[in-house]
Amino acid sequence: MVRIRFSSEEDEINGYYLLATQASVRSLRGGIYEVTQPRLALLDQNAVKYVVIPPTEAAFDEAQAVRNPLTVKL
């Protein structure tokens, strides 16, 4: 899984719609989305700009995640 952040609000709207209707996406807090590596090609084909987030920047407290899941999976 790859964590991304869209470059603009318009990219976020278009990218989230593409992923939600043609693939799967997990929404994390802070405007971070989790997708599989092959799904990045879908965003690239549709000219949706995004930035890959390094794992260290998007680290979440795992114990808190078990108690209160951060994701919404579509």
C-alpha positions as CSV (number, residue, x, y, z in Angstrom):
1,M,0.0,0.0,0.0
2,V,1.1,3.5,-0.8
3,R,0.0,6.6,1.1
4,I,-0.6,9.7,-1.0
5,R,-1.8,13.3,-0.6
6,F,-3.4,15.1,-3.6
7,S,-1.8,18.3,-4.8
8,S,-4.9,20.4,-4.8
9,E,-8.6,20.3,-3.8
10,E,-9.6,19.7,-7.4
11,D,-7.2,16.8,-7.7
12,E,-8.5,15.4,-4.4
13,I,-12.1,15.5,-5.7
14,N,-11.3,14.0,-9.0
15,G,-8.8,11.5,-7.7
16,Y,-11.0,10.3,-4.9
17,Y,-13.9,9.9,-7.3
18,L,-11.8,7.8,-9.7
19,L,-10.4,5.6,-7.0
20,A,-13.8,5.1,-5.3
21,T,-15.6,4.2,-8.5
22,Q,-13.0,2.2,-10.3
23,A,-10.7,0.8,-7.6
24,S,-10.5,0.9,-3.8
25,V,-9.2,3.6,-1.5
26,R,-8.7,4.1,2.2
27,S,-9.1,7.6,3.7
28,L,-6.9,8.5,6.6
29,R,-7.0,11.6,8.7
30,G,-5.1,14.6,7.5
31,G,-6.0,14.3,3.8
32,I,-4.0,11.2,3.3
33,Y,-5.2,8.3,1.2
34,E,-4.0,4.7,1.0
35,V,-4.0,2.9,-2.4
36,T,-2.2,0.0,-4.0
37,Q,0.8,0.8,-6.2
38,P,-1.1,-0.2,-9.5
39,R,-3.8,2.4,-8.7
40,L,-1.3,5.2,-9.1
41,A,-1.3,4.5,-12.8
42,L,-5.1,5.2,-12.9
43,L,-4.4,8.6,-11.3
44,D,-1.5,9.2,-13.8
45,Q,-3.7,8.3,-16.8
46,N,-6.3,10.8,-15.7
47,A,-3.7,13.6,-15.0
48,V,-4.5,13.7,-11.3
49,K,-1.6,15.2,-9.4
50,Y,-0.5,13.6,-6.1
51,V,2.5,13.3,-3.8
52,V,3.6,10.0,-2.3
53,I,3.9,10.2,1.5
54,P,7.0,8.5,3.0
55,P,6.0,5.9,5.7
56,T,7.7,7.9,8.4
57,E,5.7,11.1,7.7
58,A,2.3,9.3,7.9
59,A,3.0,7.2,11.0
60,F,0.0,6.6,13.2
61,D,-0.2,5.3,16.7
62,E,-0.9,1.6,16.1
63,A,-2.5,1.0,19.5
64,Q,-4.9,3.9,18.9
65,A,-5.7,2.5,15.5
66,V,-6.8,-0.8,17.0
67,R,-9.2,1.0,19.4
68,N,-10.4,3.6,16.9
69,P,-9.8,2.7,13.2
70,L,-8.7,5.6,11.1
71,T,-9.8,4.2,7.7
72,V,-13.0,4.2,5.8
73,K,-12.7,1.6,3.0
74,L,-14.9,1.9,-0.1
